[in-house]
């Protein structure tokens, strides 16, 4: 990617943002449509959407920015329902999707299972962008965003196990459990370690530029460190972000630094989101999603039913507890389980030679397109209908 390519993308993103606000169109939808328009006009941006670009460059700042704003006390209060949806919920959703792809579409298990796993995880990029733009606050936003961040750990383990089995490795239930524990624990340790180091350094300066620099090192450092050890980079960066945003024991930002860091990450989040959704739109055309319409429609239906099974099933376990999720909020959790860059990164990382690999990537792009253009476009009216825009935690339980 050349500097002029980034300049072109940012200029396009800024113009789209202005038009989207005037047309009252969700920003993510506008960007994706703009990307499709650029591709159809055969205007080459010379930027390829790759797994490395998504994971290494664009995902860490988006995760970190969201985690900075997560109140630890509220996150801890809903830990039960969040963890259950991010673990058992993923297994339920992926199981339904995989069975449907195998028995209805007649796809082999070798591709049905990995595709079901990568497409069943809600995407933190799409979820955070949509709910933030809609102005959602309170418990619903916390549930959706934190679940989308945590389920990456589950998917990372199960996806890796699925590919290992396909490659011929002997994987036992004990090995799966051990791998899951190591992935999650390792991510938490990496994130907490980097977060602690960042706050210790921040507490020893009052220069807002240095404070911004330390926060940047924390965002990328935690992600890369965890990925280096085979753990969840998303979970590690989330841990660092929550620590940096909530703890003052080891050190704290200066008043000017606190304001500067918030503004800096808001802008970085805007840039990363802009690049991701523009490139998704461009690549939708490049991957010829219209050639897999029938299987794509089936997959979309399976994914929605799988999401419903996960949400309603997991939330039913908390009906008589303080963590009970109201039924209308469950409806919003189902429809708000958006797919996006995370699914695409995993799909693009499918090993060569796996059956139906190219079609699976095209199907993933189609599901992501539906998620952004249909679910994303209708999410704000739905949130407004249920009175969740601008609502706070005071009346979100009951």
Secondary structure by P-SEA (a helix, b strand, c coil): ccaaaaaaaaaaaaaaaaaaaaacccaaaaaaaaaaaaaaaccccccccccccccccccaaaaaaaaaaccaaaaaaaaaaaaaaaaaaaaaaaaaaaaaaaaccccccccaaaaaaaaacccaaaaaaaaaaaccccaaaaaaaaaaaaaaaaaaaaaaaaaaaaacccccaaaaaaaaaaaaaaaaaaaaaaaaaaaaaaaacccaaaaaaaaaaaaaaaaaaaaaacccaaaaaaaaaaaaacccccccccaaaaaaaaaaaaaaaaaaaaaaaaaaaaaccccccccaaaaaaaaaaaaaaaaaaaaaaaaaaaccccccccaaaaaaaaaaccccaaaaaaaaaccccccaaaaaaaaaaaaaaaaacccccaaaaaaaaacccccccccccc
